[in-house]
C-alpha cells in the first residue's frame, strides 16, 4: 500500500529545502503565505504500471501483491512578478531532475520525468497572480499483504 503522506512529506521537505520557499498543498483552506510560494497538487495517483506480482507465504498464511504505481504531482510557483514565477518554477523543476532525484530515491520514490513548464497565471479581482508550473511523474512500488486461506490437505 502506498500512503500519500509518505510521498507528499519528502517532496514538500525537499522542495522547500532546495528552493528556500514555502510549499503548501493546493486547493486547501487556510491563509495564503507571502509571495513567492509553491503549491503541490496530486492530479493522478494509483496508476498501475506493469503486471501485478503475487507471492504466497504458506507457513504464515499470508499472500502479498506488489506493483509499480505512478503518481503525477502538479507543482506551481505563485509570485507577484512574472519573471520571478518563471525562474522559481525552473528552480523547482531542476530539483526533481537533480538533487531531488537522489533524495527521493532514498525514500523509494523514483522521479520518472519532470514535464515542461507552462504559464498558469490567474486573473484576480483587478490584477493577475503570476504562476508558472509543471507536472512531475513519480513512481513507487506498492505492496499489500493479506491473510490467505491455505488448503493443507484434501481428502478424496
N, C-alpha and C positions, 0 to 999 in steps of 0.2 A: 504494500500500500504506500502511496506517496502522499505525504501531508503537505498541504500548500504552505504552511508556516516554515517547513524545512527547506523550501525553495525561496520563499519570499525574504526570510530573515537574512541569509547570506548575501542575496542580491542587493538588498537595501543597504546593509552594512558596508559591503564592498564598494558600491557606487558612491555612497556618502563619503567614505574614507578617501577614495580616489579623486573625487571632484570637489570635496570640501563644502558641498551644498546639501541642504535638506532634501530628503527623499521621502515622499508620502504615497500612500495608496490613493489612486484616483477615485472619483465618484463616491467620496465618503463625506460624512458630516464633520463639522469642526471648523476651526479658524484656519484660514489660508495663511501659510507662512510668508515672510517677506521675500520679495524677488531677489535673486533668481532662486528657483527651486525645481525639483523634478517630481513627476508623478509616475507611478507604475501601475499598470492595469493588466490583469490576466485576461487575454482575449481568447485563448484556446488552451484547454487542459484535458488530459486523458486521451490524447490521440495515440492509439497503439501503433507501434512500428514493428514490423516483422511478426513472426509466429509466437504464440504463447508456448512457453516451455513448462512442462509439468513434471513433478517428481513425487515419489511416494516413499515415506519412511515407515515401513511395515512395523518395525519394533515399537515406534512411538505412536503409531496410528494416525500420522499426520500426512496430509497431502499439501503440496505447495505449487503455486503457479508464479511465473515471472514473465515480464515482457518489458521491452524498452517503451517508454512513453514520452511523447513530445508535448511541450508546453510553449505557447507563444506569449511573450510579455511585450506590452507597448510602453515604451519609455518616452516621456515628453518633458522638454525643458520649458518652463514658464518664465518669462522675463518681460521687463518693460521696454527693452530695446531689442530690435530685430537681429542685429549683429551678435549681441550677447547670447540670445536664444540659440542662434545657429551654432556659434562657437562652443557653447556648453553642451549642446546636443552632440556635436562632433567629439568632444572630450569623453562623454558618456559612452558613445559607440566605440571609441578607442579602448575604453576599459574592457569591454567584452571581448575585443579582438586580441588584447594583450594580457595585462595583469589579471583581469577577471577570468580569463580563460584558465589560468593556472589556479587562482584562488578557488574558483567554483569547482574545479575538478577535484580538489581536496575534500569537497562536500558531496562527491559523487554526482555532480551536475556537469554535463558537457555542453559547451556553447557550440551549437551547430552552425549558426550563421547570425550575423547582425545585418539586417537589411538596410536599404537606402534611407537616408534622412530626408524627410519631407516637411513641408510647411504645414502647420496645424493652427495657424492664427485663428482667434475667435474675436468677433466684434462684441464688445461690452456696451454699456449704455451710450457713451459718446466717444469711445476710443477703443483701440484694439489691445488685446492681451497677446503679446508676441509669443508664439510657440513653434518650436521645431522638435521633431521626434522621429523615432524609428522603432521597428519591431525587432526583437531578438528571439531566435529559436533555441530552446534549451531541451536537452534530452536527459532522462534519468531512468534507472531501472526500478520498476515497481514489482514488489513481491508480496504475496499474500499466502498465509498458511491457514489451514482449517482441518478440523477433525474429519477423518475418513473412516468409514466402516470397512473393516478388514474381514474378509471371509477366511477364517482359519482352517476350516475343513468342510468337506462336502460328503454327505452320506448318500450312497446310491442304493 
